[in-house]
């Protein structure tokens, strides 16, 4: 088995056709078929079922597909690690984060990395809190920004980035004069809250237990962007960090209230896989993320307490 065969296999799986894959790879179709036959012989299994309409992955092929992708990804990481020792860092770095954090950090992070390390290609991925943790656990991300959500993270090294406020966000009213709302007042509103499996739901459940006050919760309308649209139209109320909606508040589409007595905080961490050496370029990008977080906290787009404030 070699790298070329893995690339050939994944291209055929993507195209669902040996002929189409051969054209994309710019090699002769018989040569491509021969390489796949050799790969199947070595693996002692059939990877594709052939038919008049092309090829389809067998059960064995689907299993091998995920392993092939992982092997090539690990090879790319090894090449990138070595390149850092030889000169200017280059290659792809995968950073995973929640949608709210991505909303705030993605653009300035891409700009900063492009300016300082033009050879680096940032692959930004988003997901729910537990999905982001799973990306680190599976080795799919070089580093991640994760939320406190009660999951076991024994194989993850994490460092507190910010202790963010969760704010009450709603459609502005003409008589909105105050900027705070007491926690007990939240029970008067129907709030979009995720399940306890996700970070937001986990945090709110903790506050409900500590205060003895149950909130009137409903499930999200879909992804964060959709729930924000519903809130802007006055269909719902939200409990979110300012990073998720600061741009909408600046435009006058939402208004936020700081929750008090007690305030609602959530820990946000920078996380890396403890079983894999951290690349020097990853450490540099972590410095950039910390700097951007500090600036966002200073200008009020990401409200909360920085580690230095604790």
N, C-alpha and C positions, 0 to 999 in steps of 0.2 A: 504494500500500500504506500502511495506517495501523495504529495501535496497536489500534484496535477490531477490525479484520479479523484481526489476529494472535490476539487473545483469542478471537474467534469460532472461528477455525480450531482452536485448541488445545482448546476446550470440546467441539467436535464430535468431535475425535479421542479425547477422554477418554470421551465418552458413547456413541460408535459409533452415534449416531442424531441426525439433524438435529432431529427432533421433541423428543427429550429435551433436547438442547442448547438449543433455543428456550425450553423451559419453564424451564430452569435460568437462562438469561440474561434471561428475562422479556421476550422480544421475539417478534414474529410470525414464524412459520416461513417464509413467503414472503420476508420481509425478510432473514432470516438466509441463506436459499438464494441470494438475489441478491448479498449481500456476498461469499459464497464464490465464486460464479461470476465476480464482478469480480476477485477475487484470483487465481483460476486463469487468467483472461484476461491479467492483467498479468504473471503468471509464465510464461505460455505453456506450461502443463502441467496435467494432471489430478491433483488432490490426493486425491480420494476416488473409490472405485468404489461405485456405488449398487446396492442390491439390495433384495429384499423384506424381508430381516431387518435392514435398516439400512445403514450405510455402513462401508467399510473403507479404511484408508490405502493408497494405491498406493505403489510404490517411491519415486516423487517425493515423495509426501506424507510418508513416513517420514524422508526426507532433510531436507525442509523443517521438520519438527517440531522437530528438534534445534536448527536455526538460529533458529526462532521463539522457542523457550524462552530461548536465549542472548540474543537481542535484547531481550526483555522483562526479563530479569535485568539486563542492562547498563543499561537505562533506570531500573530500580528503584535501582540503585547510584548513578546520576547524580543522581536525585532526593534520595537520602539524603545524598550528598556536599554538595549545595547547601543542604539543610536545616540542616546543621551550621553553616553560615555565618550563618543567619538566626535561630538560637535553639537551643533544647534539641535535642540529636541524637535522631533517631528513625529507624525503618526496620529492615530485617533485615540482620544481619551473619552470614555463614556462616563457621564455624570447623570445620576438619577435624582429626581426630586419630586415633591408634591406639586400639584397644579398651582397653588397659591404662591409658593416660593418661586416657581418657574416664571410666573407672571411678573414678579418683581426683579429677579436676578438674571434671567436669560439674556436679555438684550445688553445690559452693561457688562455682563461677564463675557459674552461673545466679542464685544468691542475691545475689552481690555486684553483678552487673550490674543485676538487677531493683531493688535498693535504690538504686544510684547513678544509673542511667540507665533509668528506667521506660519511656521511649519506645522503647527498643531491644528488638527481638525476636531472640534468639539462635537460630540454626539450626545445631545441632551435628550433624556427620556423622562417621561412623567408617569405617575400612577398614584393610586391610593397609598396611604402610609404603609400598609402591610405589603403591598406590591413592590414598593421601593426597597423595603428591607429584604424581600425575597430576591431582588436583583443583585444585591450585595452578597447574599448567602450563596447564590448560584454562580458567582463570579462574573456576572454580566455587566457589572459597573465597576469602574476603577475607584470611584468614590461616590458618596451620596449625601443628600441632606434629608434626614429622617426626623419624624415626630415621635414624641413619647406616646406609645400606644399599648404598653403592657406586654408586648411580645418578648420572648427570650432572645437575647442578642449576645450569647456567650462568645460567639466567634467573630464579633464585630467590635472594633475599637471605635469609640465615639467620644467626641469632644463637644461640650456645650457651645453652641453658636449664639443663640439668643433665647431668652425666656419671653416669648411673645404674648401679648394680650389678645384674647378673643373678645371682639367687640360686637355690640348689637348693631346691626346694619338694616336700614329700612328705607322706604321711599320718603323723601323730604316732605314735610308739611310746613305751611306758612307760619304756624305758631310754634315751631321748634325753637326754643330759646336755650334750653339746657344742653349740656354736653355729656352728662352722665346718667346712668340708670342703675338703680339698686338691683341686686341679684333677685330679690324676692319679687320685684316688679316684672321680671321676665316671664313669670308663670301666667301673666295676663295675655300673652301673645302665643300664637302658633309658630313654632320655630322649626326651620328645616335643619335636621340633625341626622348624621349618618348612624349606622349601627355601631354597637359596642366593639365590633371587630376592627373598625376604623378609628383613627386617632381622635377625631372630634367627638364621636360617640363615647369613646373610652373616657376622655377627660370630663365630659358633661356628667356621665354616670358617677364619677368620683365626687364631683361637686354636689350632685343630688344627695349622695350618701352623707357627705360632711355637713351640709346645711339642713337636710331633712325636707328640702323643698323640691317637689317634682315639677319638671317643666312640661309644657304641652308640646310634644314633639311630633313631627311628621317626617316621612322619608324624603330624600332629595328628589327633585324633578328630573334628575339625570346628572350629567356632568356639571362641574362648578359653573361653567359659562352659562348653562341653561338656568341654573338656580339664580344666578346674578341677574339674568334677564327678567325672570319672574319677580324678583325683588324690586327691580327698577320700575316695573309696571304696577307695583303695589299688591301683588298676589301672595307674597310671603315675607317673612322676616328671617334674618340670618344671624348666626354667631360665627364670625370669621376673623382671622387676623387681618390687619390693615393691608398687608401685602396682596391680598386677594382682590381688593376693590378700591385701592387708593385713587386709581385713575378715574373711576366712576364718581367718586366723591368730589374730586377736583372739577369734574364736569357738571356737578350739581344733580347727578342722577341718583345718588344714594347719600344718606347721612348716617354717620356712625355715632354711637354713644358708648363711652367707656363704662364697663360694668364695674360697680363698686359694692363693697360690703357683702361679700368679698369680691376682689378683682378675680378675673379668670385668666390664669396663665397656662401656657403649654411650652414645654421644653423642646427646642429644636437643636439637633445635633449634626455635626459633620461626621460621617461614618466611613470607615474603610474595612476591608476584610483583614482580620488579624492573622490569617494563615498565608497571606501573600505580602511580600515586601512592597512597601510604598515607594513608588517611583519619585525621583527628585522633581520631575515636572508636576506631579500630583501635589507635592508639598507646596510648590510655587502657586499652583492654582488655588489651593486652600487659603494661602495668604491673600490672594485677590478676593476670594469669597468673603473672608473676614473683613477686609477693607470696605467692600461694597456694602456689607451688612451694617458696619459702623456708620457709614455715610447715610444709608437709608434710615437708620434709627435717628440720626441727627436731624435729618430733614423731615422726619415725621411720616415717611411712607411705610415704615415697618416699626410699629410701636411695641415697646417691651423693654426688658432690662438686659443689658449686655453682661457677660461674665464679670467684667471689670467693675460693674455697678453693684454687684452682690456683696 
